[in-house]
């Protein structure tokens, strides 16, 4: 069995005589020391220790200086290589404006309109002194003015689509090299007159190409122009570094505008023979510094591996608060921006649905107005339709110009509703509307909730780590916290901020806080009041306020994401010793029924207080306490009849867990992975799956086999987390199909179940004595802490995998084909980051 193999591995790690590559400082609370050689005096040993202590700051300073020099070198030499390459550029230009191909037309404001995509190019001459072009774009004020004019024209014509200046412009630079007459038997004109043609190789999937000419007629190969087909790439007018495009070689350059007919392109001209300016990107410098800092903190030789994780430590609590200040400041700044600058998110194009992303704001307005339906217009023809849920019927209404028909809203008995849990509207949107008179931006609410989740889930993970292995290190605890946040899909939820994510973020925050209360409920700390504690038999006493607070939070999921209410089942394995003691006490009559009911009532009463009003809200709207209105939404199918095909379930479950990452050779080096289904079904494209994008989560599957690992009573609860995750995967696959956001239903549970496996991997089994786990896998007789080669390697593996998982989470935000693609929502930022790499 695997559990026996794990125990055997640990016994091998612990046996005396195993060679150790490095020595670690003893556990926190013990002074550092070094082994004395035989015959060495005590004073000599003390002097040796003092010299080693003095050497530590010197080594740290040298490491810091080395890291700074490395960052400076990479920034100034590697990322600014285009600057050094173009120092000798001539900067010559042969005309004020480029020659336009017949597929382009210049507008009065200096922009270009595509009239024929097959002939849409600008032509200019390069002398070969610079391998780069610079594309000049229209000034920002002109672009804004033209965009406003297009929006006004669209409104005046019944929301018909109007051409606006593009924010992302796709181009390709081809270089037609001049022939060298001195090496040929003819001339260029001879080749042309003989019917010579210009041709070249087509671009590869990665865009890296070289081309060779071909000759027709009597001309020599050397007299025929050769065309180098460039790589397709994009630029943004506001991202200046993205205006530079690779075009190596001398000759005629054709810059192709790869946009559809009628596109309005804010490009004026292109310039060859340019010098690329020297730039320092502080965002890039910060990114490199963060990567080096994480490696320094998590490397096996780091001091964090020698400091015991102690939640009671004031220093460590302050350090945790300081670390949480990072997301508070980062996400808080985004929230403030949303509150100041965000505008209503409603979109409509003639003949299509109306997309209104302020569902929660409309729910809040309905609550304030005192009715359950939304104050949104219902077209008369829609109200008169016998079966509005029939998709062909709705499409005909749209074709006939009936509007507004709201996408993903519930239509029921002549009113619009929202099928999302209403609790976030009650707690956030209603107070904000009453206090400010404005609608709370959905993105601000979602980011606030996900910030709470990051804080509360980190607290929960650290509490579970402490319970599973009390004598672990700060390094192990921090690695597990970061990997668990990534496995919980926190990165996805931080990135996507529309109303679909609000119930997920709210439930994740509430559930994390609720379980934090429950996991800490069996406490022996002194209560504020004696009635706050409840004990049955010899089981650990429970804090009734923590039981009640946890139940209140978990029951509140009924008004957010109802599937999270299933986490209430985790109370049974968590409090099973107390439940068993109560049942035994009732049988033996050593516990009165009144005392036995105190703890259950502390859970039940808060749950009823929250759930009962939410059930009444559903009954008033749809006639049943358990009907949220999902079946009446306007979506891709008739949801009153649609069910997910059972044939798709095995594939859907596989994709949720093992959809592979798809790597490419260009920025952002990731693409969405195809997920074909046996039967058609709507699904949200994904970059990867739970076990491929966050591979440390695979250690959750090892939990059933870690029977030799002492978990201090947490094993049944963690096994229940793993089983509940499995149930939710099946449930989501059957009810919702494949959706990236649905991974948030079970990712956090899997992350909790992976904690023992990660702890075993980096620490081994916890020692019987109160010393630091993993620091004395092969302790010598005098107690000097040493780490075996196997454990050293595993710490490197876990640290590097965590950094890789973080990189995947960040890069997945830049994948162009994902939903809410950054290249569409913030093209300037996307192109600024892309430009870090495209010119190298």
C-alpha positions in Angstrom: 0.0 0.0 0.0 1.0 3.6 -0.7 0.7 4.5 3.0 3.2 1.8 3.9 5.6 3.1 1.2 5.2 6.6 2.6 6.0 5.3 6.1 9.0 3.4 4.8 10.2 6.5 3.0 10.0 8.4 6.3 11.9 5.7 8.2 14.6 5.9 5.6 14.7 9.7 6.0 15.0 9.4 9.7 17.6 6.6 10.1 21.0 7.6 11.4 23.9 7.8 9.1 22.0 9.2 6.1 24.3 11.8 4.4 23.1 15.3 4.8 24.0 18.1 2.4 23.3 21.0 4.7 22.8 22.0 8.4 19.8 23.9 9.6 19.4 26.1 12.6 17.4 24.4 15.5 13.7 25.1 15.9 12.5 28.4 17.0 13.2 29.1 20.7 16.6 27.4 20.6 19.8 29.2 20.0 21.7 28.3 16.8 24.8 26.2 17.3 27.2 24.2 15.3 28.6 20.7 16.0 31.9 20.7 17.8 34.7 18.6 16.4 36.1 15.9 18.7 38.5 17.4 21.1 37.4 21.0 20.4 37.1 23.2 23.5 33.8 24.7 24.5 35.2 28.3 24.1 36.5 27.4 20.6 33.1 26.1 19.7 31.5 29.3 21.0 33.9 31.4 18.9 33.0 29.3 15.8 29.3 30.0 16.4 29.9 33.7 16.8 31.8 33.8 13.5 29.0 32.0 11.8 26.4 34.4 13.2 28.5 37.3 12.0 28.8 35.8 8.5 25.0 35.6 8.1 24.4 39.3 7.5 27.4 39.5 5.2 26.0 36.6 3.1 22.5 38.2 3.1 24.0 41.5 1.9 26.0 39.8 -0.9 22.9 37.9 -2.0 20.9 41.1 -2.1 23.5 42.9 -4.1 23.7 40.0 -6.5 20.0 40.0 -7.0 19.9 43.8 -7.6 22.8 43.5 -10.1 21.0 40.6 -11.9 17.8 42.7 -12.2 19.6 45.7 -13.5 21.5 43.6 -16.0 18.4 41.9 -17.3 16.4 45.2 -17.5 19.2 47.3 -19.1 20.8 44.7 -21.4 18.2 42.0 -22.2 14.9 43.9 -22.2 16.6 46.9 -23.8 18.5 44.8 -26.5 16.5 46.6 -29.3 18.0 49.9 -28.1 21.6 48.6 -28.3 20.9 47.0 -31.7 19.6 50.2 -33.3 22.3 52.7 -32.1 23.6 52.8 -35.6 20.2 53.2 -37.3 20.3 56.0 -40.0 16.8 57.3 -39.1 16.4 58.3 -42.8 12.9 58.4 -44.3 12.1 58.8 -48.0 8.7 60.4 -47.8 6.3 62.3 -45.4 3.6 59.7 -46.0 3.8 56.0 -47.0 2.4 54.7 -50.3 -1.0 53.2 -49.6 -2.1 49.9 -51.2 -5.3 50.0 -53.1 -7.1 48.4 -50.1 -6.7 51.4 -47.9 -8.2 54.9 -47.9 -7.0 57.8 -45.8 -9.7 59.7 -44.0 -9.9 63.5 -43.3 -8.7 63.0 -39.7 -5.6 61.0 -40.8 -6.9 57.5 -40.1 -7.1 54.6 -42.5 -10.2 52.8 -43.6 -9.9 49.2 -44.9 -11.7 48.9 -48.3 -10.2 45.6 -49.4 -8.4 43.4 -46.8 -6.4 41.6 -49.6 -4.7 44.9 -50.6 -4.6 46.8 -47.3 -0.9 47.7 -46.9 1.4 50.6 -46.4 4.7 50.6 -48.5 8.0 52.2 -47.5 11.7 51.6 -47.9 14.2 50.3 -45.4 18.0 50.6 -45.7 18.8 47.7 -43.3 20.4 49.8 -40.6 17.5 49.0 -38.2 15.6 45.7 -37.9 12.6 47.5 -36.6 9.7 49.7 -37.9 7.8 52.3 -35.9 4.1 52.6 -36.6 2.8 56.1 -36.0 -0.8 56.3 -34.7 -3.4 59.1 -34.6 -3.2 61.3 -31.5 -5.4 60.3 -28.6 -7.6 63.4 -28.7 -8.6 62.7 -32.3 -9.3 59.1 -31.5 -11.6 60.1 -28.6 -13.4 62.6 -30.8 -14.0 60.1 -33.6 -15.2 57.5 -31.1 -17.7 59.9 -29.6 -19.0 60.8 -33.0 -19.5 57.0 -33.8 -21.3 56.4 -30.6 -23.7 59.3 -31.3 -24.3 58.1 -34.8 -25.1 54.6 -33.4 -27.7 56.0 -30.9 -29.2 58.1 -33.6 -29.7 55.1 -35.9 -31.4 52.8 -33.3 -28.2 51.3 -31.8 -26.9 50.1 -35.2 -23.2 49.3 -35.2 -21.0 52.1 -36.3 -17.3 52.0 -37.1 -15.1 53.2 -34.2 -11.3 53.6 -34.2 -9.8 50.2 -33.3 -8.1 49.8 -30.0 -6.2 46.7 -31.1 -4.7 46.8 -34.6 -3.3 43.6 -36.2 -0.4 44.1 -38.6 2.3 42.1 -40.4 5.5 43.5 -41.9 6.9 41.8 -45.0 10.3 42.8 -46.4 11.0 42.5 -50.1 14.8 42.4 -50.4 16.5 44.1 -53.3 18.4 41.9 -55.7 22.2 42.3 -55.9 23.0 42.8 -59.7 26.8 42.3 -59.0 26.2 38.6 -58.2 23.8 37.9 -61.0 23.9 37.5 -64.7 21.0 39.9 -65.2 19.2 42.7 -63.7 16.1 43.2 -61.7 14.4 44.6 -64.8 15.4 41.5 -66.8 13.7 39.3 -64.2 10.6 41.5 -64.2 10.4 41.5 -68.0 10.8 37.8 -68.0 7.8 37.3 -65.8 9.7 37.0 -62.5 7.5 36.9 -59.4 8.0 37.8 -55.8 7.1 35.0 -53.4 8.1 33.8 -50.0 7.4 31.2 -47.4 4.2 31.5 -45.5 4.4 32.3 -41.8 4.5 29.4 -39.4 2.2 28.9 -36.4 4.6 30.8 -34.3 5.1 33.6 -36.7 8.9 33.1 -37.0 9.7 32.9 -40.7 12.3 33.3 -43.3 11.6 33.5 -47.0 13.4 32.8 -50.2 12.4 34.1 -53.6 11.4 32.0 -56.6 12.2 32.8 -60.2 10.1 32.5 -63.2 11.3 33.0 -66.7 15.0 33.5 -67.6 16.2 35.6 -64.6 18.8 34.4 -62.1 17.7 33.6 -58.5 19.9 36.4 -57.4 18.1 38.9 -59.6 14.6 38.1 -58.2 13.4 39.9 -55.1 13.0 37.7 -52.0 10.2 38.3 -49.6 10.4 37.7 -45.9 7.0 37.1 -44.5 6.7 38.7 -41.1 4.9 37.7 -38.1 1.3 38.8 -37.4 1.1 40.8 -34.2 -1.0 43.6 -32.7 -0.5 47.1 -31.3 -2.4 49.6 -29.3 -2.3 53.4 -29.9 -1.8 54.2 -26.2 1.0 51.6 -25.7 3.9 53.3 -27.4 6.4 50.4 -27.0 3.9 48.2 -29.0 4.3 50.5 -32.0 7.7 48.9 -32.8 7.6 45.9 -35.1 10.4 43.6 -36.2 11.2 44.0 -39.9 14.9 43.0 -40.5 16.5 43.5 -43.9 16.9 46.2 -46.6 14.4 46.8 -49.4 10.7 47.5 -49.8 8.6 47.0 -46.7 4.9 46.3 -46.9 3.0 46.7 -43.6 -0.2 44.8 -43.9 -3.2 46.0 -42.0 -4.9 42.7 -41.1 -8.4 43.9 -40.3 -11.9 43.4 -41.8 -13.4 45.5 -44.5 -14.7 48.8 -43.2 -12.4 48.8 -40.1 -11.3 52.3 -39.0 -7.6 52.0 -38.2 -6.0 54.9 -36.2 -2.6 54.6 -38.1 -1.1 57.4 -40.0 2.2 56.0 -41.3 5.1 53.6 -40.6 8.8 54.6 -40.4 11.8 52.4 -41.1 15.4 52.8 -40.1 14.4 53.9 -36.5 16.1 53.8 -33.2 14.2 52.0 -30.4 14.4 54.2 -27.3 15.9 53.0 -24.0 13.1 52.4 -21.4 12.9 51.2 -17.9 9.7 49.5 -16.9 9.2 49.6 -13.1 6.4 47.0 -13.4 8.9 44.6 -15.1 11.5 45.4 -12.4 9.0 44.8 -9.7 8.0 41.5 -11.3 11.6 40.2 -11.4 12.1 41.4 -7.8 9.0 39.5 -6.6 10.1 36.3 -8.3 13.6 36.5 -6.8 12.1 37.3 -3.4 9.8 34.2 -3.5 12.7 32.0 -4.5 14.8 33.5 -1.6 12.0 33.0 0.9 11.0 29.5 -0.1 14.4 27.9 -1.0 15.3 25.0 1.3 18.1 27.0 2.9 15.8 29.9 3.8 15.5 30.9 7.5 11.7 30.5 7.2 12.2 26.7 7.2 13.8 27.1 10.7 11.1 29.3 12.3 8.1 27.5 13.8 4.7 28.6 12.6 3.0 29.9 15.7 -0.4 31.7 15.3 -0.2 32.8 18.9 3.0 34.8 18.2 2.4 38.5 18.1 5.2 39.0 15.6 3.7 36.4 13.3 0.2 37.9 13.6 1.7 41.3 12.7 3.5 39.8 9.8 0.3 38.2 8.6 -1.5 41.5 8.8 1.4 43.1 6.8 1.1 40.5 4.1 -2.6 40.9 3.9 -2.1 44.6 3.4 -0.7 43.8 -0.1 -4.0 42.5 -1.5 -5.9 45.1 0.6 -3.9 47.9 -1.1 -3.9 46.4 -4.6 -7.6 45.4 -4.7 -8.6 48.4 -2.6 -7.1 50.7 -5.2 -9.1 49.0 -7.9 -12.3 49.3 -5.8 -11.7 53.0 -5.3 -11.2 53.4 -9.0 -14.4 51.5 -9.8 -16.3 53.7 -7.3 -15.0 56.9 -8.9 -14.9 56.1 -12.6 -17.2 53.1 -13.3 -20.3 53.7 -15.4 -23.4 51.5 -15.9 -22.6 48.4 -17.9 -25.4 48.0 -20.4 -24.9 47.2 -24.1 -27.2 46.8 -27.0 -26.8 46.4 -30.8 -29.8 46.6 -33.0 -31.3 43.1 -33.6 -29.6 41.6 -30.6 -30.1 41.0 -26.9 -29.5 43.7 -24.3 -26.6 43.0 -22.0 -27.0 44.7 -18.6 -24.3 43.7 -16.1 -25.9 45.6 -13.2 -28.2 42.9 -12.1 -27.4 43.3 -8.4 -27.9 47.0 -8.7 -31.4 46.5 -10.1 -32.2 44.0 -7.4 -31.2 46.6 -4.8 -33.5 49.2 -6.4 -36.4 46.7 -6.4 -35.8 46.0 -2.7 -35.8 49.7 -1.9 -39.0 50.1 -4.0 -40.6 47.3 -2.0 -41.3 44.8 -4.7 -39.5 41.6 -5.8 -39.4 42.3 -9.6 -36.8 44.5 -11.3 -37.8 47.9 -12.6 -36.9 47.1 -16.2 -39.0 47.7 -19.3 -40.9 44.7 -20.7 -41.8 45.1 -24.4 -45.4 44.6 -25.2 -44.8 41.9 -27.9 -42.7 39.9 -25.4 -45.4 40.2 -22.8 -48.0 38.9 -25.4 -45.8 35.9 -26.4 -47.3 32.6 -25.5 -43.9 30.8 -25.0 -41.1 33.4 -24.5 -38.7 30.7 -23.5 -38.7 29.2 -27.0 -35.4 30.2 -28.6 -36.7 30.6 -32.2 -39.5 32.7 -30.9 -37.1 35.0 -29.1 -34.8 35.2 -32.2 -37.8 36.3 -34.3 -38.7 39.0 -31.8 -35.1 40.2 -31.9 -35.2 40.2 -35.7 -38.3 42.2 -35.7 -36.6 44.8 -33.6 -38.3 44.0 -30.2 -36.2 45.5 -27.5 -35.1 45.3 -24.7 -34.8 41.6 -24.3 -32.3 41.0 -21.5 -29.7 38.3 -21.8 -29.4 36.0 -18.7 -32.2 37.7 -16.9 -35.2 35.8 -15.5 -38.6 36.5 -17.2 -41.6 35.3 -15.3 -45.2 36.4 -15.3 -44.6 39.6 -17.1 -41.6 40.8 -15.0 -37.9 40.7 -15.1 -36.0 39.1 -12.1 -32.5 37.9 -11.2 -31.9 34.3 -10.4 -28.7 35.0 -8.4 -28.8 34.9 -4.6 -30.1 38.3 -3.3 -28.0 38.4 -0.1 -25.1 40.5 -1.6 -27.8 43.0 -2.8 -29.2 43.3 0.7 -25.8 43.6 2.4 -23.8 45.7 -0.1 -25.9 47.3 -2.9 -28.9 48.5 -0.9 -26.8 50.3 1.8 -24.6 51.9 -0.9 -27.7 53.1 -2.8 -29.3 54.5 0.3 -26.1 56.2 1.5 -24.8 57.7 -1.8 -27.8 57.7 -4.1 -25.7 55.9 -6.7 -25.7 52.3 -7.9 -22.8 50.3 -6.5 -20.5 49.1 -9.4 -20.7 45.4 -9.6 -16.9 45.1 -10.0 -16.3 47.0 -6.8 -18.7 44.7 -4.9 -17.1 41.5 -6.4 -13.6 42.7 -5.6 -14.5 43.6 -2.0 -16.0 40.1 -1.6 -13.0 38.4 -3.1 -10.7 40.4 -0.9 -12.6 39.1 2.1 -12.2 35.6 0.8 -8.5 36.0 0.4 -8.2 37.1 4.0 -10.6 34.6 5.5 -9.5 31.6 3.5 -5.8 32.3 4.4 -6.9 32.3 8.0 -8.7 29.0 7.6 -5.8 27.4 5.8 -3.4 28.4 8.5 -5.7 27.2 11.2 -6.0 23.8 9.4 -2.2 23.6 9.0 -1.8 24.3 12.7 -4.3 21.5 13.6 -2.9 19.0 11.2 0.8 19.5 12.1 1.4 21.8 15.0 5.2 21.8 14.7 5.7 23.0 11.2 7.6 25.9 9.7 6.7 29.3 8.4 7.9 28.4 5.0 5.6 25.3 4.8 2.7 27.3 6.1 3.2 30.2 3.6 3.7 27.8 0.6 0.4 26.0 1.5 -1.5 29.2 1.9 -0.4 30.5 -1.5 -1.0 27.2 -3.3 -4.4 26.8 -1.6 -5.5 30.3 -2.8 -4.4 29.4 -6.3 -6.3 26.1 -6.2 -9.4 27.8 -4.9 -9.5 29.8 -8.2 -8.8 33.1 -6.4 -6.8 34.3 -9.4 -9.8 33.7 -11.8 -12.2 35.5 -9.4 -9.8 38.4 -8.9 -9.6 38.9 -12.7 -13.3 38.4 -13.6 -15.4 41.0 -11.8 -18.9 40.8 -13.4 -22.1 39.8 -11.7 -21.6 36.1 -12.5 -18.7 36.0 -10.0 -20.5 37.9 -7.1 -22.3 34.9 -5.6 -19.2 32.8 -5.8 -17.0 35.4 -4.1 -19.7 36.0 -1.4 -20.1 32.3 -0.7 -16.4 31.7 -0.6 -15.9 34.5 1.9 -18.8 33.4 4.1 -17.8 29.7 4.0 -14.2 30.4 4.8 -15.1 32.6 7.7 -17.7 30.1 8.9 -15.3 27.1 8.8 -12.6 29.2 10.5 -15.0 29.7 13.4 -15.9 26.0 13.4 -12.4 24.6 13.2 -11.5 26.9 16.1 -14.6 26.1 18.1 -13.0 23.3 20.2 -11.0 25.7 22.2 -9.7 25.6 25.8 -9.1 29.4 25.9 -10.8 31.3 28.7 -14.3 32.3 27.8 -15.7 35.8 28.3 -18.7 34.2 30.1 -19.0 30.7 31.6 -22.1 30.0 29.5 -20.1 30.4 26.4 -18.5 27.0 26.8 -20.3 23.6 26.2 -18.8 20.2 26.9 -20.1 16.7 26.7 -18.3 13.9 28.5 -14.5 13.8 27.9 -14.7 15.5 24.5 -13.1 18.9 24.0 -15.2 21.9 25.1 -16.9 23.9 22.3 -17.3 27.7 22.1 -21.0 28.3 21.5 -20.4 31.8 20.1 -18.1 30.3 17.5 -20.5 27.6 16.7 -23.3 30.2 16.2 -21.1 32.5 14.1 -20.0 29.7 11.9 -23.5 28.5 11.4 -24.7 32.0 10.5 -22.0 32.4 7.8 -22.6 29.0 6.3 -26.4 29.3 6.3 -26.1 32.7 4.5 -24.8 30.8 1.4 -28.5 30.1 0.7 -28.7 33.7 -0.4 -25.5 33.6 -2.4 -24.4 30.4 -4.1 -26.8 27.7 -2.6 -24.5 24.8 -3.3 -22.1 26.1 -0.6 -24.8 25.3 2.0 -23.6 21.7 1.6 -20.5 22.6 3.6 -22.8 22.4 6.7 -22.3 18.6 6.4 -18.7 19.1 7.4 -19.9 19.8 10.9 -20.5 16.1 11.4 -16.9 14.8 11.0 -15.5 18.0 12.6 -17.6 17.7 15.8 -18.1 13.9 15.8 -16.3 13.4 19.1 -18.8 15.8 20.8 -21.7 14.3 18.9 -20.7 10.8 20.1 -20.2 12.1 23.6 -23.7 13.6 23.7 -25.3 10.5 22.4 -23.5 8.4 25.0 -24.4 10.9 27.7 -28.1 10.8 26.8 -28.1 7.0 26.8 -26.4 7.0 30.3 -28.5 9.9 31.4 -25.3 11.7 32.5 -26.3 14.7 30.4 -29.7 16.4 30.6 -31.6 17.0 27.3 -31.5 20.7 27.9 -27.7 20.7 28.1 -27.4 18.3 25.2 -29.5 20.7 23.0 -27.4 23.8 23.7 -24.8 23.2 21.0 -27.2 22.0 18.3 -29.5 25.0 19.0 -26.4 27.3 18.7 -26.1 26.0 15.1 -29.8 25.7 14.2 -31.2 29.0 15.4 -28.7 31.3 13.5 -29.3 29.2 10.4 -33.1 29.6 10.6 -32.7 33.3 11.2 -30.8 33.7 7.9 -32.5 31.1 5.7 -36.2 31.7 6.5 -36.3 35.3 5.1 -34.4 34.1 2.0 -36.9 31.2 1.5 -39.8 33.7 1.8 -38.1 35.9 -0.9 -38.1 32.9 -3.3 -41.7 32.0 -2.5 -42.9 35.6 -3.2 -41.2 35.6 -6.5 -41.6 32.1 -7.9 -44.1 30.4 -5.6 -41.6 28.0 -3.9 -39.0 28.5 -1.1 -36.5 26.5 -3.2 -37.1 28.1 -6.6 -34.5 30.6 -7.5 -35.9 31.1 -11.0 -33.0 29.5 -12.9 -35.4 27.7 -15.3 -36.9 31.0 -16.5 -33.7 32.7 -17.6 -33.1 33.8 -21.2 -30.0 32.0 -22.3 -28.7 29.9 -25.2 -31.4 27.3 -24.8 -34.9 27.0 -23.5 -34.0 26.5 -19.9 -37.5 25.2 -18.9 -36.7 22.1 -20.9 -32.9 21.9 -21.2 -30.8 19.4 -19.3 -27.1 18.8 -19.8 -26.6 15.6 -21.9 -25.6 12.7 -19.8 -23.2 11.6 -22.5 -21.1 14.8 -21.8 -20.7 14.1 -18.1 -17.6 11.9 -18.2 -15.8 14.4 -20.5 -16.9 17.3 -18.4 -15.6 15.8 -15.2 -12.3 15.0 -17.0 -11.9 18.5 -18.3 -12.6 20.0 -14.8 -9.7 17.9 -13.4 -7.3 17.2 -16.2 -7.8 19.6 -19.2 -4.2 20.1 -20.3 -2.5 23.4 -20.5 -1.9 24.5 -24.1 1.5 26.2 -24.5 2.5 28.3 -27.5 5.8 30.0 -28.4 4.6 33.6 -28.2 3.1 35.9 -25.5 1.3 35.0 -23.3 2.6 31.4 -24.0 -0.8 30.0 -23.1 -4.0 29.5 -25.0 -7.4 28.2 -24.2 -7.5 24.4 -24.5 -10.2 22.9 -26.7 -12.8 20.8 -24.9 -14.8 18.9 -27.5 -18.0 17.2 -26.2 -19.8 14.1 -27.5 -23.1 16.1 -27.6 -23.4 19.8 -28.1 -23.5 21.9 -25.0 -22.6 25.4 -24.1 -19.4 25.7 -22.1 -17.0 28.4 -21.0 -13.5 28.0 -22.5 -10.7 27.3 -20.0 -6.9 27.6 -20.0 -6.4 24.5 -17.9 -7.9 22.4 -15.2 -7.6 22.0 -11.4 -4.8 19.5 -11.5 -3.0 20.9 -14.6 -3.0 24.6 -13.7 -2.5 23.9 -10.0 -0.6 20.6 -9.9 0.0 20.6 -6.1 -3.8 20.0 -5.8 -3.1 16.5 -7.0 -1.8 15.8 -3.5 -5.4 15.8 -2.3 -5.7 12.4 -4.0 -3.0 11.1 -1.8 -5.0 11.9 1.4 -6.7 8.4 1.6 -3.3 6.8 1.5 -1.5 8.9 4.1 -2.7 6.7 7.0 0.7 6.7 8.6 0.7 10.5 8.9 -0.5 11.9 12.2 -3.2 14.5 11.6 -4.4 15.1 15.1 -8.0 14.2 14.5 -8.4 16.2 11.3 -8.2 13.2 8.9 -12.0 12.5 8.9 -12.8 16.2 8.3 -10.3 16.5 5.4 -11.5 13.3 3.9 -15.1 14.7 4.0 -13.8 17.9 2.2 -12.4 15.7 -0.5 -15.6 13.7 -0.9 -17.7 16.8 -1.0 -15.5 18.2 -3.7 -16.1 15.0 -5.7 -19.9 15.4 -5.2 -19.8 19.0 -6.4 -17.8 18.1 -9.5 -20.4 15.6 -10.5 -23.2 18.0 -9.6 -21.7 20.9 -11.6 -21.0 18.7 -14.6 -24.7 17.5 -14.6 -26.4 20.8 -13.8 -24.1 23.5 -15.2 -21.9 21.8 -17.7 -18.3 23.0 -18.1 -17.6 26.5 -16.8 -14.4 27.9 -15.5 -16.1 29.7 -12.7 -17.8 26.5 -11.4 -14.3 25.3 -10.4 -14.6 27.7 -7.5 -17.3 25.3 -6.1 -14.8 22.6 -5.4 -11.3 24.0 -5.8 -11.1 25.3 -2.3 -12.2 22.0 -0.8 -9.6 20.2 -2.9 -7.0 22.7 -1.6 -7.9 21.9 2.0 -7.6 18.2 1.3 -4.2 18.7 -0.2 -2.7 20.2 3.0 -1.5 17.0 4.6 0.1 15.8 1.4 2.1 19.0 1.0 3.1 18.9 4.6 4.3 15.4 4.3 6.2 16.2 1.1 8.1 19.1 2.7 8.3 17.9 6.3 7.8 14.2 6.5 6.0 12.8 9.5 5.7 15.1 12.5 8.3 14.2 15.3 7.0 12.8 18.5 8.9 15.5 20.5 8.1 19.2 20.3 10.6 20.1 17.7 10.2 21.5 14.2 8.7 19.1 11.7 11.0 18.3 8.9 14.0 20.0 10.4 15.3 16.9 12.1 14.4 14.1 9.6 17.9 12.7 10.2 18.8 14.4 13.5 22.1 13.5 15.0 22.6 12.5 18.6 23.1 16.0 19.9 19.9 17.3 18.3 21.5 19.4 15.6 18.8 19.8 12.9 19.6 18.4 9.4 17.5 17.8 6.3 17.9 14.8 4.1 18.6 15.1 0.3 15.1 13.8 -0.4 13.4 16.4 1.7 15.6 19.1 0.3 14.6 18.2 -3.2 10.9 18.1 -2.3 11.1 21.5 -0.8 12.6 22.8 -4.1 9.9 21.0 -6.1 7.0 22.4 -4.0 8.5 26.0 -4.0 9.1 26.0 -7.8 5.7 24.5 -8.5 4.0 27.1 -6.4 5.8 29.9 -8.3 4.9 28.1 -11.6 1.2 28.0 -10.5 1.3 31.7 -9.7 2.8 32.4 -13.2 0.0 30.3 -14.9 -2.6 32.3 -13.0 -1.1 35.6 -14.0 -0.5 34.6 -17.7 -4.0 33.2 -18.1 -5.3 36.7 -17.6 -3.6 37.6 -20.9 -4.9 34.8 -23.0 -6.7 36.5 -25.9 -9.6 34.0 -26.5 -10.8 33.6 -22.9 -14.0 35.2 -21.7 -13.6 38.9 -20.7 -10.2 38.9 -22.5 -7.9 41.5 -21.2 -7.0 42.4 -24.8 -10.6 43.6 -25.2 -11.2 45.1 -21.7 -7.8 46.8 -21.3 -5.9 46.6 -24.6 -3.4 49.2 -23.4 -2.2 47.1 -20.4 -2.2 44.0 -22.6 0.0 45.5 -25.2 2.3 47.2 -22.7 3.1 43.8 -21.2 3.3 42.1 -24.6 5.9 44.7 -25.7 8.2 43.5 -22.9 8.9 40.4 -25.0 8.0 41.0 -28.7 11.0 43.0 -29.6 13.6 40.7 -28.1 
